[in-house]
Amino acid sequence: MKIFNIKKLGMAVAVAGLALVGQTAWADDCVKPQVSGYEYVGCLEEGLARVEQNGKRGFIDKTGKVIILLQYDYAHDLSEGLALVGQNDKHGFIDKYGFIDKTGKVVIPLRYDDAWPFSEGLAQVRQNDKYGFINKTGKVVIPFRYDFAWPFSEGLARVKQNGKYGFIDKTGKVVIPLRYDYADDFSEGLARVGQNDKDGFIDKTGKVVIPLRYDDAGYFSEGLAIVKQNDKYGLIDKTGKVVIPLRYDDAWPFSEGLARVEQNGQEFYIDKQGRRIQ
């Protein structure tokens, strides 16, 4: 199944699955500095590449010059000018997270129990088992009140509290009440939501635009979304119309006009009319 059904998976597995999805999209755009001597060299992001040696992380530029010393136990690629970094406690576990700029200056101290990279100007961080959001100066702009929070996407952030999902805006206002058993981030103006093991889609006002009737669903990509019913996959448009019948054993999102599908043990590509591409 290439629709990652996070509502039925543990969060750690879900995040790992999403990372794998991203690898396919990013692989073609990945440019790495041509250097040796590191255990790991990442892709150049915003001019710097993450490197690892002997358990420590830092950053180099495209020429291989070390810009940020390898001093962190955890480091994420630059996002919106800042990189998320972390340090271990005495037991060897990541203890606190903070953010550095492209020069290596610590702009937000390593004081959070968990943190995610910046997205749309804000980052979700955790303190005392609750998530809130900070801006790039480190100011808390949305208080620590949620059991979990995800990055902002298309102006809204997915949040979870007491087992229910909803969405907030950048002021912290709840714009879609926390009433769903599951919700995904907005993509192309719509978000997948789930209730009673059925999936559908809502718009940014919270209106249900595609009824919750599918066993599983993916996100919209190039105007189409994968849906599953009776163990078969197909694709719908934003009105809910089935444009590619649910006849495949597996399916992947559209990218550059093509989608990979599986049928009777064979994988191949189809176009948006459902025609097989040789």
N, C-alpha and C positions, 0 to 999 in steps of 0.2 A: 504494500500500500504506500503510495507516495503522497497521500494526503496525511499530514501528521496530525493524528487525532489526539491532541494534547489533553483533552478532557478525560481520556481513558488511560493516560500515561502519567508516570511520575514527572515532576517538573524538570529534574535533571536530565532525564531521557528526552523530554520534549525540546529542551534547549539544545541538546546535542544534535537532535534531528534537524532542527532549524539551521544549525551551523552547517550540516552536510548539504542542505538545500542551497545555501549560500555559496558553497564551494564551487558548484557547477557554474553559477552565474559569474563568479569572480575570476575563475581560472583564466579566461581569455584576456582579462585586463591586468593580470598580475605581472608586474615588472620588478624583478629583484636585482639588487646590486650584485655585481659579479665579484664576490669576495670569497675567501676561504678562511678556515680557522675557527668557525663557529659551529656549534651543534645545530643551530637553527637560524635561518635567515628568512624573514618575512617579506611580503610585498611592500613596495613603496606606497605609503599613504600620506598624502599631504606633505610630500618631500622627504619623509623619513621612513626607514624600515626597522622593524623590531628584530633584535638579535638575542641569542641566548648562548651562554657558555658557563659551565660549572654551576648550573642552577640559578644564575643571575641574568637579569634582562636589562637591556638598554636599547639605544637607537643609533643607527648610522645613516649618513646621507647617501646619495646615489653614487658617490665616488668611493664609498667605503669608509669615509672618515667618521670616527666616533663623535657624535654630537652630544649624546647623553650617556654617561658612564653606566656600565653594567653593574647596577647596585640594587636593583629591585627583584624581589622574589616573584612578582607578578607584574606584567605590563600588557596593556591592550594597545592596538594600533591607534594612531591619532584620529580623533573625530572632532570636527569643528574647532580645530586648533589646540585641543587639549588631549592628553593621554591619561587613561586610568591606570594607576599603579598601586601595588600592594606590598606589604612587608610581612614576613612570618613572625609568629610569636616564638617563645622558647621551645615549644613542642614541634615546631616545623610546619605549622598550619598558617595560612594567610589570616592575619589578625585584623589589620586595618587597611582601608583603602582611601586614596585621595587622588589628586590630579596635578599633573605638571604641564608646563607649556613646551613649545618647541625648542627652547633653550635649556630645558631641564629644570627651570625654576619651579618650585612647589607653589602653586597658586591656590590650591585648596588642600589644607593639611590632611595627612593620613589619619583620620579619626572615625571613619565610618565602618560599620560592621560588614557592609556589602555596598556595592555601587555598580552602576552600569555606565557605559559611555554616553556622552552628550548627544542629544537628538533634538533638533528644532530649538536649540538654546537652553534646554533643561536636561538634568540628569536625575534619575531616581537613585536614592541612597537609603540605607537602613540604619536605624538606631533603636536600641531597646526593642528589637523584634518588630518594628513598624517601619513602613516605607513612606517617604515623602519626596519632594523634589527641590533641588537647588539650582540657582543660576550660575553663571561662570565666575562670579565673584565669591561664590560660596554661600550666598544668602539663601536661607530656606524660604521658598516662595509658596510651597504647598506643604502644610504640616505633616508630621509623621503620624499617620492614622490608619494606613492600609496594611493588610496582611501581606500583600504583594502588589507590585506595580510594574508596568512595562513602559518602554520608551514612547515618547510622543510620535504619532504618525498622522499626517494630514490634520494637525491641529488638535488632536484628541489623544488621550492616554488611557489605556486599559488598566483597570484597577480591580482588586479582589478584596473582599471583606466578608467574613463569616460564610465563606464558601460560595459567594455569589459575585458575579462579574458585572461591571458597568463601565462608563467612560466619564472622564473629567476633562475640562478645558484647562488652559494655562493659568487661569486665575484660581484653579482648584474647585470651580463650580461643577457639581455633578450634572451633566447634560443628558446622560442616559442612565437611569436608575440601576442600581446593582441588584438585578433580579434574574440574571441568566446563570445557568449551570456552567456555561462556558462562553467565552467570547474571544475572537481573534482581532488583531489590529485592523484598522481601516486600510483598504487598498482600492484605489480607483473609486473612492467615494462610498464604498460599501464594506460592511464588516460581517463576517460569519458569526452567528450566535447559536447556542444550543440550549435546549430545554427538554427534559424527559427523553434523552437519547435521540433527539431529532434536531437537524440543523437547517437553518435558513439564513437570510441576510437582512440587515437593517441599514438605513441611511443615517446620516449624521444628526438627524433630529430624533432618532430612535424609532422611526416608523418602520414597521416590517414590510419590506418591499418584495421579498420572496419568502413565502410561508415556510415554517419549520416542518419539513416533511421528508428530508433526506436522512439516510443513515450516517452520512458523512459528507463533508464539503471542504473545498480548498478556498484559496483566495482568488480574487479576480486579477487576471493578467491579460493584457491586450483585449480587454472587454469580455473575456470568457472565464468561467470558473468550473473546475472539476466537481462533480457530484457523484455520490454513490447511492445505489438503491438495489436491494436484492443481489448484493455481491457483484454488481456490474457498475462500470464507470462510464460517464459521458460528460458533456459540457453544456452549460446553460449560458445565456446572455444576461444582461442586467435587468431585463424585464421578467426573467424567470423562464423564458422560452427555451426548450431543449433544442439546441442547434446541431449537436452531434449526439446521436442516440446512445443510451446507456447499454453498450454491448461489449465493452472491453474489460479485461481482467485486471488491468492497471492503467494508470494514466499519469502524465506529468503536465505541469502548466505550459501554456503557450509561451514561446520565446522567438522573436523575429519571424512570426507567422507560422511557426510549426510547433507541433506537440508530439512527444514520444508516447506511444501507447503499447500495450501488450495484449495479445489475443492468441489463445491456443498455444502458449509457449513461445510465440514469436514476438519480437519487438520491432517496431517500425514507426515512421513518422506520418502524420496526417496534416493536411492544411485546415483552414477554418471552415471549409465546406465538408470536411470529413473524408476527403479524398486521400487515398494512400499515396505517399510520395516514394518513388523508387530510388 
